[in-house]
Amino acid sequence: MTRSLTILGATGSIGRSTADVVLAHQGEFHVEAVVGGRDAVALAGVARRLGAKFAALADENGGETLREALSGTGIGSGAGPSAVLEAAEREADIVMAAISGTAGLAPTHAALKPGRRIALANKESLVSAGAAFMADARRLGVEVMPVDSEHNALDHALAAGLSRDVEKAVITASGGPFRSWTRDAIARASAKEASAHPVWSMGSKINIDSATLMNKGLELIEAHHLFDLEEGRLDVLVHPEAIVHGLVQWSDGAVTAGIALPDMKVPIANALRHQGRLRMDLPRLDLAAIGRLSFERPDEERFPCLSLAKAALRAGGAMPTILNAANEIAVEFYMAGHIRFYDISEIVERVCSTFSGRRISAPATVADALGIDQEARQVTRQLIPTYAEATRL
């Protein structure tokens, strides 16, 4: 049976890999809509390649370029926030939610429709508005399938038993580019060095989050909402080979692990499956050839962002929303060369401390989450000049 698919974030790394999976299974999917950010020409190329019915660009200034690039194809197009929401709400069996950052929260939430599957690769839907998002998904009967390799691995592993029997659910981290660096060396690292991920090919912002280990902290918050596991039953291990993506320790001492080569097409294919797995022509895992798998505890002194994310999860309420907003702004300024590597964690900690006394409740709606997000961003921007000035000295 042919299934209809919409891809939010079609020009990013997840979107491109999703297109590869779809094209490898011609006749099993038809693409309803594709959404991109600012690159109208790239989005038009994806829409043509996949035979999409509609293409939406987030940047309304690129609307004319998109129309021209699609001229003669019969593919409809639009630009701006309303066009993105239109794409998200169009009839589709599956929506691949792969817009990165808080910009993906509203479209992903708009995609929640009765009986639909959301292949979720947008962290902020759960980090910024997890309780509200999952409550709406349950109310509407939406199936939420994780696309992150770590959560996909846990999804597989948790199927081996009951939630009450889980002692610990563990996600792994490659350790990023600075796994073996000293703190002093890390402190001097440029954004280019921090972006050089040793395993995965991702967007630049996610690469920085991987270098700080904030990415793992955000993934713990995601796991909490996806699998209804409290912070005390969630953990992180550094695993440089990136073969074991997640594992579950059971109450009887048994361990179930999700293991695969580091290729995002594997979890994407799992999220798109229907009445059986999709067969993928990918290299197969050869453990004998790999020979050895290694694990170590994360060093939260060199990578304090992981500790900050754990603290936000423990604190609950709106703290994960605030943490994420502060981190997005701090990473933006680090990538622009205005602040230093460890300024990211210092800024995030200061913003979280600013809000901690207010004990703001967890956002009840996505609109609430976006309001808290904007307030936290404003506070973060007010702190930036102090750090930017120190960077110039």
N, C-alpha and C positions, 0 to 999 in steps of 0.2 A: 504494500500500500504506500503510495506516495504521500509524504508528509510535507506540510508547508512550514517555511522557516523564515524568520526575520533576524538580521544580524545588526545589533547595535554596537558600533565601534568596528565597522567592517574594514577600515584601513589600518588598524593597529595590528600588533603581532598576533593576538588571539583571533581577530577577525580574519587575517590572512590564512592562518592555519585552519580555521573553520571552513574557509572557501576551498582549501585543498582537500579536506575530508569530504565535503559535498561533491566536488568534482570527481573524486575517486569512486563515488557511488551514484553515478548518473542514473536517473529514473527513480531513485528512492526519495529524492527531495525536490521541491520546487521553491524558489526563493521569492517571498512576497515583497520584502523591503530590505534595504541596506541603509545604514546611517554612518556618516563620517563627521569629522570635526571641521577642519579648515581647508583640506586639500580637495578641491572640487574635481580636478582632473583624475586623481587617484580613485576617488569615489566613483566617478563615471566609469572608469576602467573596471572596477569590481562589479558594478551593476551590469555592465555589458558581459563580462566573463561569466557571471552567474545567471544571466537572463532574468534579473529582478524586475518586478512590476513597478517599483517605486524607489526613488533614492532621495534621501534627505540629508542636507548639510547643516550642521549646527551654526556655522558662520553665515548669517544672512547676507553678508556682502559678497559671498561667492555664488549666490543663486543664479545670476546670469551666466557665469562661466559654466556652471553645472548644466544648465539648460542647453547651452551651445554644445557642450561635450556629448550630450545625449541626443542631439538632434537627429531625427530620422530613425531612432530605435524603437519608438513607441513606449519607452520607459518614462513614467511620470516623475516629476521632481518637485522639490520645495526646499526652502532654506529658512533658517531661524528656529527658535525654540518650538513654535507651534508645528512646524513641519516634522521636527524630531518626534514630538508627541504623537502626531498623526501616524508616523511610521510604527511607533511602538504599539499603538492601539489597533492597527490593521489586523484582520483575521489571519491567524497563524497558529499552527499546532505547537511550535517551539519558538522561543525567542532566546537567541544567544545574547546575553547582556554583558558586553565587553567594553563599554565606554569607561575609561579610567577616570578616577577621581570623583569628587562630589558632584561633578557635572553629570555623572551617570545615574545619580540617585532618582531624580524625578522621572526620567524616561523608563528606568527599570521598574519603578513602582507603577507607572502608567501601564506597563505591559502585563500586570497581574490581571488575568481574565479567567473566568471559570473554566476548569478543565484543561488549562494550558500548562505546558512545562516551561519553566525558566531555567536555562542553562546559565548559572550565575558565575560570572567572572568579575563582577564589579564589587570590590570589597566594601565600598562605602555604604552600600545598601544595608549591610549588616553591622558595620562598625558605627556608623552615624545614626542609624534608625532601626537597629536589629529587632527589637521587641515589636515595634509597630509594623515593620515590614513582614515579619514572620506571622504575626497575628492576622494581617490582611490576607496573606497567602493561604493560611489555614481556613479562614472564613470563606474564601472564594474557591477552595478546592484546587489550588495551584500546586503543582509538583515542583519543588526547588531542587535542582541537581547541581552540586558544586563542580566547577570546572578547574579550580586551582588543583595542581597535582597532589598537594598535601591533603586537602579535604576530600578529593576523589579517592585517595588511598584509604582514608579513615572511613569513608562511606562503604567501601568494599570490606574493610576489616570489621566494622561494627555489625555487618550482616551476619557474622559468625556467632552472635550471642545476643543477650538482652542488655539494655542500658544499665539496669540495676547491678549487673555483674561486672561492669567496667571499673577497674581500679585506676587506670591511667590511659588516656589517649594522647599519643605523642606525635607531633609533626616534626619534620626534620628541616634543617637549613644547611645549605652548602658551606656557609660561613662567609660568603661574599669575598670580595677582593682583598680584604684586610684581615682575614682569619689568622694569619701568622705574623702580622705587623705588630710592633710595639705601640703603646699608647702615644708616645711622642711622635712616632712616624705618622700615625693615623691623624694626629692633630694638624699636621702640615699638609695633609692630602688634598689634592685639587679635585674639583668636580669631575674632571676627565678620568682621573685615577679611580674615583669612587664609582664611576659608571661602567667600569670594565668588569662586568660580571663573569666569573670563571666558568659558568655552566650554561645559564639560560640566556636567550636573546629576548629582551623585554624592552619596554619603554624606558626612557631616561629617568623619570621620576621613580618608577618601581626599582630600577637599578640602585638609585641612591638609598631607598628604603631597605634594600637588601644589604647594602654596605653598612648601614647603621643598625641592622637587625630589627628596625621598626616593623619591617614587613612581617617578620615572624610574630611580633606582638599583635599586629592587626589580625593575623591569621588565627591567633588564639581567641580573639574576640569573635571572629567569624565562627570558629568551631563551637564556641559556647552557644551561639544562637542556632546554628545548623543542627546540632546534635543534642541540645539541651543538657550540656555538661557544665558543671560549675568549675570555677577557676582552679580549685584544688585537685581536680581530676584531669587537668590539661597540662602538657609540658612540651618542651622543645629540646631536641638534641641536634648537635652539629654533626653532619654526615657529608664530608667533602665529595664523595663519589656520586651523590644524588641518585642512588638506586632505590633505597628504601625511603619512600616518601611519607609514610605514616604507619604507625603501629599501635595496637591495643593490647594492654596488659589486663588479663582477666583475673577474677577473684580466685580461680583455682590454680593460678600460676602459669597458665598457657598464654602465649603471645600470638596474635594474628597480625600480619604485616601486609601492606600494599606495596608491591615491588614492581618497578618497570624502568626501562631506559628513560633518561630525561628528554622526553619529546612531548610537547603539549598536544600533539594530535591524539595521543593515547587517552587522556581524560576528556578531550573534546568528543572523540568517537563514542566514549562511554555515555556522555551526556546526551548525545543525539540518537542513541540506540533505540530500537523499537522491535519487540518480539524477537529478541536475540541480539547479540553483539554485531557490530559492523566489522567486517574483515578488513584489516589494514595491511598494506604492503610496506611494512616498516622493518628495520633490523630487529632481530630477536635477541633477548637477553641471554648472554652466555656467561654464567657465573664463574665457570672454570677459567675462562679467558680473563675475566676481571681479577680473579684470584683472591682479593682481600677487600673487605668492607670495614671502614673505621668509623668510630663514633667518639664524640667528646662533649662535655658540658659547655654550653655557651658562657663566655666570659662577660658578665654583666657590668664589670668595672670598665672594660674597654668599650663595651657596647651598651651604654645606659638606656638607650631607647627601649630595649626589650623590658627592662625593669619598669620603665614608665608606663608601658602598655599593660603589663601585668597589674600594676597598681590601679590603673584606670578601670580594668575589668573587675578587680576586687571592690573598688569604690562604687561602681555601678552608676545608676542615675544617668545624667548627661555627660559624665566624664569621658567616656569613649568618643562621643561626638566632639567634645572640646579638644581632646588629644589629637584626633585626626585633622581637625581644622588647623590647629597650630602647626602640626607637622607639615601639612601641605604648603603653608605659607613659608615656613622656615626652609624647606627643601627648595622652593622656588627661588629664594634669595641666595641660597648656597650655590645652586646651579648657575646663577647669574654672576657669581664671584663676589658678592657683597658681604658674606659672612663666612666663618670658618666651620670646619666639620663638626666640632664639638659644640659650636654655638647652636646647632639644631636641637640637641638634647637639652641644653640649658634654657633655650627659649621655650620649648615645649613644657618643661618642668615649671617654669615661671608662670606661663599661661594657666596651666592646670591648677597651680597654687592660688592664683588670683580668683578662680571660680570655686575652689574647694569649700570655702566657708559658706557658700550660698546653697549647697546641697540641692541643686536643680534636679528635678525628677527626670526620669528617662522620657524622651520624647514620645508623646502619645500618638502623634501622626508624623508623616514625612514632612509636612509643612512646619511642624514644631522643630524637627531636627534641622531643617534648613535655616530657621530663624536663629537657633542656638549656634549653628555653624557660622553664620554671618557675624554674630556678636564676637565669637572667639577669634575669627579672622581679624576683626577690627582691633581687638586687644593685642593680637600678635604683631600686626603692622606697626602699632605704636611703640613696641619694644625694639623693632629692627634697627632704627637709627643708632642706638647706643652700641650695638654689636658691629654695625657697618662702619662706624667711626673708628672703633678699635682695630678693625681689619685694615683700614687705611694707614694706621700709624706704624 
